[in-house]
Amino acid sequence: MASEATRSDTAESLEGGGAALQHDPWRRPSAMSSVLALCEQFLAQAGFERGPWLAVAFAAGIGAWFVLPGPWQWMGTIAAGLGAALAASATFDRDGGYPFLRQAFLLLPLAIVAGMGTVWAKSALVGQPAIERPMVVWIEGKVLEREEQSAQDRVRLTVATRLPEFADAVKVRVNVPLDKDREGLAGGARVRLRARLMPPAAPMLPGGYDFARTAWFSGLAATGSAISQVEVLEAAPERWGLAKAQQALSGHVRAQLDGSSGAIAATLASGDRGAIAEDDAQAMRDSGLAHLLSISGLHVSALIAVAYLVALRLLALWPWLVLRVRLPVVAAGVGAISGVFYTLLTGAEVPTVRSCIGALLVLAALALGREALSFRMLALAAFLVLLLWPESLVGPSFQMSFSAVIAIVALSQSAWVRRWLAPRQEAWTARVARNLAMLLLTGVVIEIVLMPIALYHFHRAGAYGALANVVAIPLTTLVIMPLIALALALDLAGAGAPVWWLADQALSMLVGLAHLISAQPGAVTKMPAMGLGSFLLFAGGGLWLALWRHRLRFFGLVPATIGAAQLALLSPPDVLISGDGRHLGITDPASDRLLVLRDTKSGYARDNLTEGAGMDGETVPLAQWPDADCNRDFCVAKVHRGGREWHMLIARGRDMVPERALAAACERSDLVLADRWLPSSCRPRWLKADRAFLARNGGLTIDLEKRKIRTVAESQGDHGWRQRPQVRRRNPPVRASNQL
């Protein structure tokens, strides 16, 4: 009977095909309703997993403000977000139909709007325009901050002064050589000196570090160096404060320990990183241990944990207090006070304050009997940090610290890890081995999570960081920091020398480990500048994978895999040109060498070129390359890319040249690259990047095969820190000097 009914229904549907087609529009809403029902069911089952996505949306609004070029796009995004929220409020039933979907479509756009509004308001309130061009001026003002940088043989001063371009006082940062340092030159002193000032530097190449953006939010109008003796008009007042306490503590630690050990010990005790030698700092970066040199979550958490546990154990010895007070609350208060004091003592930099906020939230959870580490707590910490410092979102410090904690929380909440770490009857050796294996696994997961961030910002990442951190983190938190604290306490009685010796040995082990790991073959992975799209694929996929617990979270592997594939297929640019046109590199993939226009002694320029190209090989002057012909004024180079030969004309001198000869050379070239102004008669077959072009666009990277050009200006848009071009016609080529 059932089969007959089925055949009958089928026949009727075939015979009435027109009627069936008429019902299609009704089937589509039904399908849409099913999709909405599935989404509603998914959100209903998610429970507390929904909350952290509000912080993600808030961060997305901040990130969109940095990515979008200007006010019209920002206002359009805000209008679209408000419109989406209004549409969600009007579309979904308020009588209980799809309540979670309604909340999502209402709150997520509003969170995006709030994030964009927050960073826009912060930029308008604290943003400081830079000076328009380099200048040499006498400056007189008050020293706001003094930073010791003995490893670079200088002192860095932040001075509030008046400059001709500004009506109000502005902040400038000046490097003063140690031989020009003076007694009384500290915070609060009034000084007078002659300085060479520059606008805060834009990225030298696309994807590079944007100091101009950092300076905008820090309120810096210029940076430079002193070229005269520093005259102290009024010495710093003799008052004791945290800044002097930090300097005194740093000096005391370095007096007890020499060399690298003393520099790193001073960093851990006071946050003063100025004495760390560059080779040690580079070894720490290449080995994946650089986070140990920045006072952040690891150090603050270790200190607060020790203070909390010690206070809890000591207070438990007082029966009267145990019967009347909740000891976790009191111990949390002691830990909070210790963490805040350590944060202030080490300079209260944004990463340290951010870590302190997160640690205080964990203490609050412990005191209230809640779960200490959860995504809700992490989302609240991220929201508070971004509310106060929205600009930190685009920096590597925020991204790395929160990504690492997200990875730790996601790993610790997985079912199989809970089973692995569950208490059981076993020998202590098995328990130790299990915990060590978990520590190694955590390190590997963190390194995998942090590698895209490191490659995006620094174009390099340590390959053996997980292995190094398995030793370095316990060594630092369980041995070095307690020894330094104990030695400082014993110094009050003059008995700290033996403990300082032990600390020296432990610190030497840490530095030796960094140099050992960084010296291994393949210790550092270098890649060309990663595109923003690939980075967002990693970020979005990672967040989706970590924040959900449903099986659907594994869909986060799809964008992450696409991002990894794009990264694996990423090829270095063929040509790299700095914003001033003076530094140029041509990649030679066959020999893994970078051909440079000038064999400069500037480590900054050389490092930017090699990192932008993602190359480990040596740099070779272009004049020594067989396919280049150079004289004093120009180089003519031939490059084979994409199955054809590209001809380049590259300026390298300042002398004037005959315009007709220059025009003829331009006609024979595909690209003309110059740090000088070139006349309109210079017309190459494809690209002319001269002083005027570079002033408008900044540094360039060029892919010849795809004919693709990336510029610094593309990433800066119309934000306040973008340096507007100041193009002046200079030295027109009207007089002969050399043949081209």
ABEGO torsion letter per residue (X at the ends): XAAAAAAAAAAAAAABAAAAAAAAAAAAAAAAAAAAAAAAAAAAAAEAAAAAAAAAAAAAAAAAAAABABAAAAAAAAAAAAAAAAAAAAABBAAGBGAAAAAAAAAAAAAAAAAAAAAAAAAAAABBBBBABBBBBBBBBBBABBBBBAAAGBBBBBBBBBBAABABBBBBBBBBBAAABBBGBBBGBBBBBBBBBBBBBBBABBGBBBAAAAAAAAGBABBEBBABBBBBABBBBBBBBAAAAAAAAAAAAAAABBEAAAAAAAAAAAGBAAABBAAAAAAAAAAGAAAAABBBAAAAAAAAAAAAAAAAAAAAABAAAAAABBAAAAAAAAAAAAAAAAAAAAGGBAAAAAAAAAAAAAAAAAAAGBBABBAAAAAAAAAAAAAABAAAAABAAAAAAAAAAAAAAAAAABAAAAAAABBBBBBAAAAAAAAAAAAAAAAAAAAAAAAAAAAAAAGBBBAAAAAAAAAAAAAAAAAAAAAAAAAAAAAAAGAAAAAAAAAAAAAAAAAAAAAAAAABBGABBBBBBBBAAAAAAAAAAAAAAAABABAAAAAAAAAAAAAAAAAAABBBBABBBBAAGABBBBBBAAAGBBBBABBBABAAAAAAAAAAAGBABBBBBAAABAABBBBAABBBBBBBBGGBBBBBBBBABABBBBAAAAAAAAAABABBBBABBBBAABBBAABBBBAAAAAAAEBBBBBAAAGBBBBAAAAAEABAABBBBBBBBBGBBABBABBX
